[in-house]
Amino acid sequence: MKYGLLLIFFLSTLFTHSQKEQIPVIKQSGKEISEFIPSGWEGVVEHMADLNLDSLNDVMLVVKIKGEDSLSTAEHPVKRIFMLLIAQRDNTFKLTVRNENVIYHYNYDGNFKDALVDVNVRKGMFSIDHYGGFAMRWGRTSVFKYNVKEKNWFLTNDEYSEFSATDPDNTEKEIRRPPKNFGKISINKFDIYKQLK
């Protein structure tokens, strides 16, 4: 009984430790983009644009754990980390947004595995495209725009599409916008895994 309890304690400690390893500490500021990529992780997306309308080039960065194709499963996902690094006047970047629920994790879609298709950045806004399915395909595009007064990015469009792989011209689309379909959602609070409210 004693050894059984010790084994349970050891396994739970090991599991907790492995879970903590998947939530890395990230620097709050730095001069180089590489400084924001934790050890054992790598970049998936890196784009530059004036995201907060101050005439300085900011960075959108998405990172994944190395070896995620064997580590991340539908049952035990290892989420990717979405970041906005805002340029400062002293030539450094400040970590302004960190959210693990912006990008679908690897293996979210059992067929496409990596559902992230594209990320587009423009002055004061960005969009994130996901795609997946098999016989029935689906797509999702989420658009965020910067609000100068509130100094944050808010979801302005969330488009969901569905179509048959054999008939892509016959696509059904649903475009959800605030305030009709959901309330004010900032990039910090956005959760792609939950229903918009």
C-alpha positions in Angstrom: 0.0 0.0 0.0 2.9 2.3 1.0 4.7 1.7 -2.3 1.4 2.1 -4.2 0.9 5.6 -2.7 4.5 6.5 -3.5 4.0 5.4 -7.1 0.8 7.5 -7.4 2.5 10.5 -5.9 5.5 10.1 -8.3 3.3 9.8 -11.4 1.2 12.8 -10.4 4.3 14.9 -9.7 5.7 13.8 -13.1 2.4 14.7 -14.9 2.2 18.1 -13.1 5.8 18.8 -14.0 5.3 17.9 -17.6 2.2 20.2 -17.7 4.2 23.1 -16.3 6.9 22.5 -18.8 4.3 23.1 -21.6 3.5 26.6 -20.1 6.9 28.4 -20.4 7.9 31.6 -18.9 8.3 34.3 -21.6 10.3 37.5 -21.2 8.3 40.8 -20.8 10.7 42.8 -22.9 13.8 42.4 -25.1 15.7 43.8 -28.1 15.6 40.7 -30.3 12.5 38.7 -31.3 14.4 35.5 -30.5 14.5 36.5 -26.9 10.7 35.9 -26.7 11.0 32.3 -27.9 11.4 30.0 -24.9 13.9 27.2 -24.8 12.6 24.1 -26.4 10.1 26.1 -28.5 10.3 27.5 -32.1 8.6 30.1 -34.2 5.6 29.2 -36.4 4.6 32.7 -37.5 6.6 36.0 -37.4 5.1 39.1 -39.1 5.9 42.8 -38.7 3.5 45.7 -39.1 2.4 48.9 -37.3 -0.2 47.1 -35.2 -1.0 49.9 -32.7 -0.8 52.8 -35.1 2.2 54.6 -33.6 4.3 54.4 -36.8 6.6 51.7 -35.3 6.8 48.2 -36.6 5.5 45.7 -34.1 5.7 41.9 -34.2 3.1 39.2 -34.3 4.7 36.0 -33.1 3.3 32.4 -32.7 5.5 29.7 -31.2 5.1 26.0 -30.8 6.9 23.4 -28.7 9.6 21.5 -30.6 8.3 18.0 -31.6 4.7 19.1 -31.3 3.7 16.6 -34.0 4.4 13.8 -31.6 3.5 15.6 -28.3 0.2 17.3 -29.1 -2.9 15.1 -29.4 -6.6 15.8 -29.4 -6.8 14.3 -25.8 -3.7 16.1 -24.5 -3.1 19.2 -26.6 0.0 21.3 -26.4 -1.3 24.8 -27.2 0.6 27.2 -29.4 1.4 30.6 -27.9 0.2 33.8 -29.7 2.1 37.0 -28.9 2.1 40.6 -29.9 5.4 42.4 -29.3 5.0 46.1 -29.4 7.9 48.3 -30.5 9.1 50.9 -28.0 10.9 54.2 -28.7 14.1 52.8 -27.2 14.4 50.1 -29.9 13.1 47.3 -27.7 9.9 45.2 -27.8 7.3 44.8 -25.0 5.2 41.7 -24.7 1.8 43.2 -24.7 -0.4 40.2 -25.6 0.1 36.5 -24.7 -2.8 34.1 -25.4 -2.7 30.3 -25.8 -6.3 30.2 -27.2 -5.9 32.2 -30.4 -4.4 29.5 -32.6 -5.8 25.9 -32.8 -3.4 23.4 -31.4 -1.7 20.8 -33.7 -4.0 17.8 -34.1 -7.1 19.9 -33.5 -8.3 18.7 -36.9 -7.7 15.0 -37.2 -7.3 15.2 -41.0 -5.2 18.3 -41.6 -3.3 18.1 -38.3 -2.1 21.7 -38.6 -5.3 23.8 -39.1 -3.4 27.1 -39.2 -3.4 28.2 -42.8 -2.4 31.8 -42.8 -1.9 35.0 -40.8 -2.2 38.4 -42.3 -1.1 41.6 -40.7 -1.8 45.1 -41.8 -1.6 48.6 -40.2 -3.8 48.4 -37.1 -5.3 45.0 -37.8 -4.6 41.3 -38.4 -6.5 38.2 -39.4 -6.0 34.5 -38.6 -7.2 31.7 -41.0 -7.8 28.1 -40.1 -8.9 25.3 -42.4 -9.7 21.6 -42.0 -12.0 18.7 -42.6 -12.1 15.7 -45.0 -15.2 15.1 -47.2 -16.8 18.2 -45.6 -14.3 21.0 -45.3 -14.4 23.9 -42.9 -12.7 27.3 -42.6 -12.5 30.0 -40.0 -11.2 33.5 -40.3 -11.0 35.8 -37.3 -10.3 39.5 -37.8 -9.0 41.9 -35.1 -8.7 45.7 -35.3 -6.9 48.1 -33.0 -8.9 50.6 -30.9 -6.7 53.6 -30.2 -8.9 54.9 -27.4 -8.9 51.5 -25.5 -5.3 50.6 -26.7 -6.3 47.0 -27.5 -7.3 44.8 -30.5 -10.9 43.7 -30.7 -12.6 41.0 -32.7 -14.6 42.6 -35.6 -15.3 39.6 -37.8 -15.5 35.9 -37.2 -16.3 34.0 -40.4 -17.1 30.3 -40.5 -17.4 28.5 -43.8 -18.3 24.9 -44.7 -18.3 23.1 -48.1 -18.0 19.7 -49.7 -14.6 18.7 -51.0 -16.2 17.7 -54.2 -18.2 20.9 -54.6 -16.1 23.8 -53.2 -18.1 26.4 -55.2 -21.2 25.6 -53.1 -19.9 27.1 -49.8 -22.0 28.1 -46.9 -20.7 31.1 -44.9 -21.7 32.6 -41.6 -20.1 35.9 -40.7 -20.5 36.9 -37.0 -20.0 40.5 -35.9 -20.4 42.5 -32.7 -22.7 43.6 -31.2 -25.3 41.4 -33.0 -23.6 38.0 -32.6 -21.3 38.6 -29.6 -20.0 41.3 -27.3 -16.7 43.2 -27.2 -13.9 40.6 -27.3 -10.3 41.7 -27.0 -7.4 39.6 -28.2 -6.5 39.0 -24.6 -9.9 37.4 -23.9 -10.4 35.6 -27.2 -10.8 31.9 -26.9 -11.1 30.0 -30.2 -12.2 26.9 -28.4 -15.3 28.5 -26.9 -18.5 29.8 -28.3 -18.4 33.6 -28.8 -20.6 35.6 -26.4 
